[in-house]
Amino acid sequence: MTEIDIYDRSGQTIGQVELSDAVFGRQVNEPLMHQAVVTYLAARRAGTHSVKTRAEVRGGGKKPWRQKGTGRARVGSSRNPVWRGGGVAFGPQVRSHAVAIPKKMRRLALLSALSLKNKENKIVVVDELDFSAPKTREMAQTLSNLSANNALVVLGPEDDNALLSARNLPKVGVLSYNGLNTYSVLRHEKLVITKEALELLEGVLVNA
């Protein structure tokens, strides 16, 4: 078990908490993390790119000239790919870029990313982020007090005001504990997590 400090919103240490070795003490597997990141980014691609083929381009219904006797190359349509205004050969079409990855591998990649953050001492546990109303300025001040201006903020299920307070800050990502993924963990310098979210996250990942 690894013990790290718990901070309040002013950046003062108010206690300590133990991190589960089953979640934060794993061996770091870089190839697996890379595969998980590639899968995540591939799934984000819209795949709506498309060009028109010779069958879809307007015009070209009439044979430009007779087959033989002109001295020119035979051609059946003015919309074939070698003509100006013709269709595109082998161009991009609408498709899904999603890449499949087994659930166990995705989970192990997340555990590896969390363990890497722990190894680098980049995990900040905060007692609570209970905002009475969405206040971006207060969230920015809190993260500044925690020296975590480039951070992924991980929240519990009831921290709606904290989520709204953090989502517009530059270099700051915000997720619920059950939406955590390898890409988001690695993308930010630090991981700021509430005590409640830490307990829930460990419960989910240990029992998965």
C-alpha positions as CSV (number, residue, x, y, z in Angstrom):
1,M,0.0,0.0,0.0
2,T,1.2,3.5,-0.9
3,E,0.2,6.4,1.4
4,I,-0.2,9.9,-0.1
5,D,-1.5,13.1,1.4
6,I,-5.0,14.4,1.2
7,Y,-5.4,18.1,0.6
8,D,-8.2,20.6,1.1
9,R,-9.2,23.2,-1.4
10,S,-6.7,25.7,-0.1
11,G,-3.8,23.2,-0.7
12,Q,-3.2,22.3,2.9
13,T,-2.5,18.7,4.0
14,I,-5.3,17.4,6.2
15,G,-4.5,13.7,6.3
16,Q,-3.4,10.7,4.4
17,V,-5.0,7.9,2.4
18,E,-3.8,4.5,1.2
19,L,-3.7,3.7,-2.5
20,S,-4.6,0.1,-3.4
21,D,-1.7,-1.7,-5.0
22,A,-4.2,-3.6,-7.1
23,V,-5.0,-0.3,-8.9
24,F,-2.0,2.0,-8.4
25,G,0.8,-0.5,-7.9
26,R,0.7,-2.4,-11.2
27,Q,3.6,-2.9,-13.6
28,V,3.6,-0.2,-16.3
29,N,2.9,-1.8,-19.7
30,E,3.6,0.9,-22.3
31,P,2.7,-1.1,-25.4
32,L,-0.7,-1.9,-23.9
33,M,-1.3,1.7,-23.0
34,H,-0.4,2.7,-26.6
35,Q,-2.9,0.2,-28.0
36,A,-5.6,1.6,-25.7
37,V,-4.9,5.2,-26.7
38,V,-4.9,4.3,-30.5
39,T,-8.3,2.5,-29.9
40,Y,-9.7,5.5,-28.1
41,L,-8.6,8.0,-30.7
42,A,-9.8,5.8,-33.6
43,A,-13.3,5.6,-32.1
44,R,-13.4,9.4,-31.9
45,R,-13.0,9.8,-35.7
46,A,-16.2,10.7,-37.4
47,G,-15.4,8.8,-40.6
48,T,-17.7,11.1,-42.6
49,H,-15.0,11.8,-45.3
50,S,-16.3,11.0,-48.8
51,V,-15.6,11.8,-52.4
52,K,-17.6,11.0,-55.5
53,T,-16.8,8.1,-57.8
54,R,-17.3,8.2,-61.6
55,A,-20.8,6.7,-60.9
56,E,-21.8,9.6,-58.7
57,V,-20.4,12.6,-60.7
58,R,-22.9,14.6,-62.6
59,G,-22.8,14.2,-66.4
60,G,-20.8,11.8,-68.6
61,G,-23.7,9.9,-70.0
62,K,-22.8,10.3,-73.7
63,K,-19.7,8.6,-75.2
64,P,-17.4,11.6,-76.2
65,W,-16.5,10.2,-79.6
66,R,-16.9,7.0,-81.6
67,Q,-14.8,4.0,-80.7
68,K,-12.7,3.8,-83.8
69,G,-11.3,5.9,-86.6
70,T,-10.5,9.2,-84.8
71,G,-6.9,8.4,-84.0
72,R,-7.6,9.2,-80.3
73,A,-7.7,6.9,-77.3
74,R,-11.0,5.1,-76.8
75,V,-13.1,6.5,-74.0
76,G,-16.6,5.7,-72.8
77,S,-17.3,8.6,-70.5
78,S,-16.0,12.2,-69.8
79,R,-16.4,11.5,-66.1
80,N,-13.7,8.8,-65.8
81,P,-11.0,9.6,-63.2
82,V,-8.4,10.7,-65.8
83,W,-10.6,13.5,-67.1
84,R,-11.0,16.9,-65.5
85,G,-14.3,16.9,-63.7
86,G,-14.3,13.2,-63.5
87,G,-14.8,11.0,-60.4
88,V,-12.1,10.1,-58.0
89,A,-10.6,6.6,-58.1
90,F,-9.9,4.9,-54.7
91,G,-10.9,8.0,-52.7
92,P,-12.0,8.0,-49.1
93,Q,-15.5,6.8,-48.3
94,V,-17.8,6.9,-45.3
95,R,-16.6,4.2,-42.8
96,S,-16.0,3.5,-39.2
97,H,-12.4,3.8,-37.9
98,A,-13.2,2.0,-34.6
99,V,-10.7,-0.6,-33.6
100,A,-11.7,-3.4,-31.2
101,I,-9.9,-4.1,-28.0
102,P,-10.8,-6.7,-25.4
103,K,-12.4,-5.3,-22.2
104,K,-9.7,-6.9,-20.0
105,M,-6.9,-5.3,-22.0
106,R,-8.7,-1.9,-21.8
107,R,-8.9,-2.3,-18.0
108,L,-5.3,-3.4,-17.7
109,A,-4.2,-0.4,-19.8
110,L,-6.1,2.0,-17.4
111,L,-4.5,0.3,-14.4
112,S,-1.1,0.7,-16.0
113,A,-1.7,4.4,-16.6
114,L,-2.9,5.0,-13.0
115,S,0.2,3.1,-11.7
116,L,2.4,5.3,-13.9
117,K,0.9,8.5,-12.4
118,N,1.4,7.1,-8.9
119,K,5.0,6.2,-9.7
120,E,5.7,9.7,-11.0
121,N,4.0,11.2,-7.9
122,K,1.4,13.0,-10.1
123,I,-1.7,12.0,-8.2
124,V,-3.4,14.6,-6.0
125,V,-6.2,13.5,-3.7
126,V,-8.5,16.4,-2.5
127,D,-10.9,16.0,0.3
128,E,-13.9,17.4,-1.6
129,L,-14.8,19.7,-4.4
130,D,-18.2,20.7,-3.1
131,F,-19.3,23.9,-4.9
132,S,-22.6,25.6,-4.0
133,A,-22.9,26.8,-7.6
134,P,-20.8,26.5,-10.8
135,K,-17.8,28.8,-10.3
136,T,-15.0,28.5,-12.8
137,R,-12.9,31.1,-11.0
138,E,-13.1,29.2,-7.8
139,M,-12.1,25.9,-9.5
140,A,-9.2,27.6,-11.2
141,Q,-8.0,28.9,-7.8
142,T,-8.4,25.5,-6.2
143,L,-6.3,23.8,-8.9
144,S,-3.7,26.6,-8.6
145,N,-3.5,26.0,-4.8
146,L,-2.9,22.3,-5.6
147,S,-0.2,23.1,-8.2
148,A,-2.3,21.3,-10.8
149,N,-3.1,23.7,-13.6
150,N,-2.7,20.9,-16.2
151,A,-4.8,18.1,-14.7
152,L,-7.5,15.6,-15.1
153,V,-10.1,16.2,-12.4
154,V,-11.9,13.0,-11.4
155,L,-15.2,13.5,-9.6
156,G,-17.8,11.5,-7.7
157,P,-21.4,11.0,-8.9
158,E,-22.8,14.1,-7.0
159,D,-20.2,16.6,-8.0
160,D,-22.2,18.3,-10.8
161,N,-21.2,21.9,-9.9
162,A,-17.6,20.9,-9.8
163,L,-17.9,19.4,-13.3
164,L,-19.5,22.6,-14.6
165,S,-16.8,24.7,-12.9
166,A,-13.9,22.8,-14.5
167,R,-15.0,22.0,-18.0
168,N,-14.1,25.4,-19.5
169,L,-10.6,25.7,-18.0
170,P,-7.7,25.3,-20.5
171,K,-5.5,22.3,-19.9
172,V,-8.0,20.8,-17.6
173,G,-10.1,17.7,-18.2
174,V,-12.9,16.6,-16.0
175,L,-14.5,13.1,-15.8
176,S,-16.6,11.1,-13.5
177,Y,-14.9,8.2,-11.8
178,N,-16.8,5.7,-14.0
179,G,-15.8,7.4,-17.2
180,L,-12.0,7.3,-16.7
181,N,-9.9,6.1,-19.6
182,T,-6.3,5.6,-20.4
183,Y,-6.0,8.5,-23.0
184,S,-7.4,11.1,-20.6
185,V,-5.1,10.0,-17.7
186,L,-2.0,10.1,-19.9
187,R,-2.9,13.3,-21.7
188,H,-2.8,15.5,-18.5
189,E,0.2,16.1,-16.3
190,K,-1.6,15.4,-13.0
191,L,-4.5,13.4,-11.8
192,V,-6.7,15.3,-9.3
193,I,-9.2,13.0,-7.6
194,T,-11.7,13.5,-4.8
195,K,-11.5,11.2,-1.8
196,E,-15.0,9.9,-2.6
197,A,-14.2,9.3,-6.3
198,L,-11.0,7.5,-5.3
199,E,-12.9,5.0,-3.1
200,L,-15.5,4.4,-5.8
201,L,-12.8,4.0,-8.5
202,E,-10.9,1.4,-6.5
203,G,-14.1,-0.4,-5.8
204,V,-14.9,-0.6,-9.5
205,L,-11.4,-1.6,-10.7
206,V,-10.6,-4.1,-8.0
207,N,-13.9,-6.0,-8.4
208,A,-14.0,-5.8,-12.2
